[in-house]
Amino acid sequence: MVADVRFTLGADAARGLAADARSLDALKTASGRDPKAALKETARQFEALFMRELLKSMREATMKSGLMDNEGSELGTDLLDEQWALKMTGLPGGLSEMIERQLRQQIDPAARPRAPDGAAAPATAPAAMPDAGGTPRPSAAQAAFVEQHRAVAQQVQRESGIPAAFMIGQAAHETGWGRSEIRMADGHHSHNLFGIKAGPGWSGKVAEVTTTEYVDGQPRKVVQRFRAYDSYAEAFRDYARLITGSPRYQAVLRSLHSPQAFAQQLQQAGYATDPQYAAKLSRVINTALQLQRALV
């Protein structure tokens, strides 16, 4: 009989997987006492489960002799795989740290760092399933986001020359495809799709939110003022004015021939502090382009 595997927050690497009802209940209880530790443990559990399935797939792909294979050996192999998965879980810089960071951003969108000029660090978009050729396939939520903003983006494209898909892609990147928009104090949308701050020259409405700023590489919680609009159309036009009217973004306007060049120039101009911003943004823009062509 397989022993009941349990875990306790703060225990060593021999902790088990939350694969039974009692372990899941323990995790729920721990989340009420210490949400931060529970989030960390949840991320560790995800990584452990992933590693266990990876090891299982590797074993299934390995040819067996059949001489020593029986139910007992299979049970022992499963337990061994689980222990190896636990040993490989929670290492510094590993998958669990990435999962924990993404979960925290989902729970608290304000935890995303913002660039000095107000551009929010990108929220992670819903995962897209790959097609048969390995190319990410857009989700229904992503298609809905493009459809929602396509008309106004095309109008602003005619006014500014910035490709509609580039603007939609950046709006999607900054808001996690619309899931992490900046909101007013009463909960209403600020319609600020691009994370632009309300500087001294801004005379319009303002949304004040607590966000994370990085100073000398250290995160700090601060209250920042962001521009608020009456509609998404205003947000697109204000973004276009920022890009076309600011001298710092002139190189961006000379790089409208490809998503990669556009994103790279935005990063070099200081739109965001994420060192991987250009690579991430160009991927989202390519998804927006793919969806825009499909909707024509």
C-alpha positions as CSV (number, residue, x, y, z in Angstrom):
1,M,0.0,0.0,0.0
2,V,1.4,3.4,-1.0
3,A,2.0,5.6,2.0
4,D,-0.1,8.7,2.3
5,V,2.0,11.6,1.1
6,R,1.6,14.9,2.9
7,F,3.5,18.2,3.0
8,T,3.9,21.0,5.5
9,L,4.9,24.5,4.6
10,G,8.5,25.1,5.6
11,A,9.5,21.4,5.5
12,D,12.5,20.2,3.6
13,A,12.7,19.0,0.0
14,A,11.2,15.6,0.9
15,R,7.7,17.2,1.0
16,G,5.2,15.3,-1.1
17,L,2.8,16.4,-3.8
18,A,-0.7,17.9,-3.1
19,A,-2.3,15.0,-5.0
20,D,-4.9,14.0,-2.4
21,A,-7.8,15.9,-0.8
22,R,-6.2,16.2,2.6
23,S,-3.0,17.7,1.1
24,L,-5.1,20.2,-0.9
25,D,-7.1,21.1,2.2
26,A,-3.8,21.7,4.0
27,L,-2.7,24.1,1.3
28,K,-5.9,26.0,1.4
29,T,-5.7,26.3,5.2
30,A,-2.1,27.5,4.9
31,S,-3.1,30.1,2.4
32,G,-5.3,31.7,5.0
33,R,-2.5,31.8,7.6
34,D,0.4,32.9,5.3
35,P,-0.7,33.7,1.7
36,K,2.9,34.5,0.6
37,A,4.2,31.1,1.8
38,A,1.2,29.3,0.4
39,L,1.8,31.0,-3.0
40,K,5.4,29.8,-2.9
41,E,4.3,26.3,-2.1
42,T,1.7,26.3,-4.8
43,A,4.3,27.2,-7.4
44,R,6.6,24.4,-6.0
45,Q,3.7,21.9,-6.4
46,F,3.2,22.9,-10.0
47,E,6.9,22.5,-10.8
48,A,7.0,19.1,-9.0
49,L,4.0,17.8,-10.9
50,F,5.5,19.0,-14.1
51,M,8.8,17.3,-13.4
52,R,7.0,14.1,-12.4
53,E,5.1,14.0,-15.7
54,L,8.3,14.8,-17.6
55,L,10.1,11.8,-16.0
56,K,7.1,9.6,-16.6
57,S,7.1,10.5,-20.3
58,M,10.8,9.8,-20.5
59,R,10.4,6.4,-19.0
60,E,7.5,5.6,-21.3
61,A,9.6,6.4,-24.3
62,T,12.3,4.0,-23.0
63,M,12.2,0.5,-24.3
64,K,11.6,-2.1,-21.6
65,S,12.9,-5.7,-21.5
66,G,9.8,-7.1,-19.9
67,L,11.8,-9.5,-17.7
68,M,11.3,-7.6,-14.4
69,D,8.2,-5.6,-15.3
70,N,5.2,-6.1,-13.0
71,E,2.8,-4.0,-10.9
72,G,5.3,-3.9,-8.0
73,S,8.1,-2.6,-10.2
74,E,5.8,0.0,-11.8
75,L,4.8,1.2,-8.4
76,G,8.4,1.5,-7.3
77,T,9.2,3.4,-10.4
78,D,6.4,5.8,-9.9
79,L,7.5,6.5,-6.3
80,L,11.1,6.9,-7.5
81,D,10.0,9.4,-10.1
82,E,8.1,11.4,-7.5
83,Q,11.1,11.6,-5.3
84,W,13.4,12.7,-8.1
85,A,10.8,15.3,-9.1
86,L,10.8,16.6,-5.5
87,K,14.6,16.7,-5.4
88,M,14.7,18.8,-8.7
89,T,12.0,21.2,-7.5
90,G,12.5,24.6,-5.9
91,L,16.0,25.2,-7.0
92,P,17.1,28.9,-7.4
93,G,16.2,30.3,-10.8
94,G,14.0,27.3,-11.5
95,L,10.5,26.9,-12.9
96,S,8.8,27.4,-9.5
97,E,10.2,30.9,-9.2
98,M,8.8,31.8,-12.6
99,I,5.4,30.3,-11.7
100,E,5.3,32.1,-8.3
101,R,6.1,35.4,-10.0
102,Q,3.3,34.9,-12.5
103,L,0.8,33.9,-9.9
104,R,1.6,36.9,-7.8
105,Q,1.1,39.2,-10.8
106,Q,-2.3,37.5,-11.5
107,I,-3.4,38.1,-7.9
108,D,-2.0,41.6,-7.7
109,P,-1.6,43.3,-11.2
110,A,-0.1,46.3,-9.4
111,A,2.9,44.2,-8.6
112,R,4.2,44.5,-12.2
113,P,7.1,46.9,-12.5
114,R,6.6,50.1,-14.5
115,A,9.1,52.0,-16.6
116,P,9.9,55.6,-15.7
117,D,7.6,57.0,-18.5
118,G,4.7,55.0,-17.2
119,A,4.8,51.9,-19.5
120,A,3.8,48.9,-17.4
121,A,5.9,45.8,-17.5
122,P,4.0,43.3,-19.6
123,A,1.5,40.9,-18.0
124,T,1.6,37.4,-19.1
125,A,-1.0,36.7,-21.7
126,P,-3.1,33.5,-21.6
127,A,-1.0,30.6,-22.9
128,A,-1.5,29.8,-26.6
129,M,-1.6,26.2,-27.6
130,P,0.9,25.3,-30.4
131,D,-0.4,24.0,-33.7
132,A,0.9,21.0,-35.5
133,G,3.9,22.9,-36.7
134,G,4.9,24.2,-33.2
135,T,3.7,27.8,-33.9
136,P,1.6,29.3,-31.0
137,R,-2.1,29.3,-31.9
138,P,-4.0,32.4,-30.7
139,S,-6.7,31.8,-28.1
140,A,-10.3,32.9,-28.2
141,A,-9.7,35.6,-25.6
142,Q,-6.8,37.0,-27.8
143,A,-9.1,37.0,-30.8
144,A,-11.8,38.9,-28.9
145,F,-9.3,41.5,-27.8
146,V,-8.1,42.1,-31.3
147,E,-11.7,42.3,-32.6
148,Q,-12.7,44.7,-29.8
149,H,-10.0,47.3,-30.7
150,R,-9.5,46.6,-34.4
151,A,-11.7,49.4,-35.7
152,V,-10.3,52.2,-33.6
153,A,-6.7,51.0,-34.1
154,Q,-7.2,51.1,-37.9
155,Q,-8.6,54.6,-37.7
156,V,-5.6,55.8,-35.6
157,Q,-3.3,54.0,-38.1
158,R,-4.7,56.2,-40.8
159,E,-4.1,59.3,-38.6
160,S,-0.7,58.5,-37.3
161,G,0.9,55.9,-39.7
162,I,1.5,53.4,-36.8
163,P,0.3,50.0,-37.9
164,A,-2.9,48.9,-36.1
165,A,-1.6,45.5,-35.2
166,F,1.5,47.1,-33.6
167,M,-0.7,49.2,-31.4
168,I,-3.1,46.4,-30.5
169,G,-0.1,44.2,-29.8
170,Q,1.4,46.7,-27.4
171,A,-2.0,47.2,-25.7
172,A,-2.3,43.5,-25.4
173,H,1.2,43.1,-24.0
174,E,0.8,45.9,-21.4
175,T,-2.6,44.6,-20.1
176,G,-2.2,40.9,-20.5
177,W,-4.7,40.9,-23.4
178,G,-7.1,43.1,-21.4
179,R,-7.0,41.2,-18.1
180,S,-4.9,43.6,-16.1
181,E,-6.0,47.1,-17.0
182,I,-5.5,50.1,-14.6
183,R,-8.7,50.9,-12.8
184,M,-10.1,54.0,-11.1
185,A,-10.6,54.1,-7.3
186,D,-14.3,53.1,-7.8
187,G,-13.3,50.1,-9.9
188,H,-14.2,51.5,-13.2
189,H,-11.9,51.2,-16.2
190,S,-9.4,54.0,-16.8
191,H,-9.2,52.8,-20.4
192,N,-5.4,53.3,-20.1
193,L,-4.2,50.4,-22.3
194,F,-0.7,51.6,-22.5
195,G,0.3,52.3,-18.9
196,I,1.0,56.0,-19.6
197,K,1.6,58.1,-16.4
198,A,-0.1,61.4,-15.7
199,G,2.9,63.8,-15.6
200,P,2.8,67.5,-14.8
201,G,1.5,68.4,-18.3
202,W,-1.5,66.1,-18.0
203,S,-4.8,68.0,-17.3
204,G,-7.2,65.1,-17.8
205,K,-8.6,62.5,-15.4
206,V,-6.2,60.5,-13.2
207,A,-6.2,57.0,-11.8
208,E,-4.1,56.6,-8.7
209,V,-2.9,53.0,-8.0
210,T,-0.3,51.4,-5.9
211,T,2.4,49.9,-8.1
212,T,5.9,48.5,-7.9
213,E,8.8,50.6,-9.0
214,Y,12.4,49.4,-9.3
215,V,14.9,51.8,-7.8
216,D,18.6,50.7,-8.1
217,G,17.3,47.2,-8.8
218,Q,15.1,47.0,-5.7
219,P,11.3,46.9,-5.8
220,R,9.4,49.5,-3.9
221,K,5.6,49.9,-3.5
222,V,4.6,53.5,-4.4
223,V,1.4,55.3,-5.4
224,Q,1.5,56.5,-9.0
225,R,-0.8,58.7,-11.1
226,F,-1.9,57.3,-14.4
227,R,-3.8,59.0,-17.2
228,A,-7.5,58.0,-17.5
229,Y,-9.7,58.3,-20.5
230,D,-13.3,58.3,-21.4
231,S,-12.8,55.6,-24.0
232,Y,-10.3,53.2,-25.5
233,A,-10.3,55.4,-28.6
234,E,-8.9,58.3,-26.5
235,A,-6.2,55.9,-25.2
236,F,-5.1,54.9,-28.7
237,R,-4.9,58.4,-29.9
238,D,-3.0,59.6,-26.8
239,Y,-0.5,56.7,-27.3
240,A,-0.1,57.7,-31.0
241,R,0.5,61.3,-30.0
242,L,3.2,60.2,-27.5
243,I,5.0,58.1,-30.1
244,T,4.7,60.5,-33.0
245,G,5.2,63.7,-30.9
246,S,8.1,62.8,-28.6
247,P,11.7,63.2,-29.9
248,R,12.8,60.1,-28.0
249,Y,10.6,57.9,-30.1
250,Q,11.6,59.2,-33.6
251,A,13.6,56.1,-34.2
252,V,10.5,54.0,-33.5
253,L,8.7,55.8,-36.4
254,R,11.5,54.8,-38.7
255,S,11.1,51.1,-37.7
256,L,7.5,50.4,-38.7
257,H,8.6,47.8,-41.3
258,S,8.7,44.9,-38.8
259,P,7.5,44.0,-35.3
260,Q,11.0,43.2,-34.2
261,A,12.5,46.5,-35.3
262,F,9.5,48.4,-33.8
263,A,9.8,46.6,-30.5
264,Q,13.6,46.9,-30.3
265,Q,13.5,50.7,-30.9
266,L,10.8,51.1,-28.2
267,Q,13.0,49.3,-25.7
268,Q,16.1,51.3,-26.7
269,A,14.0,54.5,-26.2
270,G,13.3,53.4,-22.6
271,Y,9.6,52.6,-23.0
272,A,10.1,49.7,-20.5
273,T,12.8,48.5,-18.1
274,D,12.4,44.7,-18.9
275,P,15.5,43.6,-20.7
276,Q,13.4,41.1,-22.6
277,Y,10.7,43.6,-23.5
278,A,11.5,43.8,-27.3
279,A,11.4,40.0,-27.7
280,K,8.2,39.6,-25.7
281,L,6.5,42.5,-27.4
282,S,7.4,41.4,-30.9
283,R,5.9,38.0,-30.3
284,V,2.6,39.5,-29.1
285,I,2.5,41.8,-32.1
286,N,3.0,38.9,-34.4
287,T,0.0,37.2,-32.7
288,A,-2.0,40.3,-33.2
289,L,-1.0,40.4,-36.9
290,Q,-2.0,36.8,-37.3
291,L,-5.4,37.5,-35.8
292,Q,-5.9,40.7,-37.7
293,R,-5.4,38.9,-41.0
294,A,-7.8,36.1,-39.9
295,L,-10.5,38.7,-39.1
296,V,-10.3,40.5,-42.5
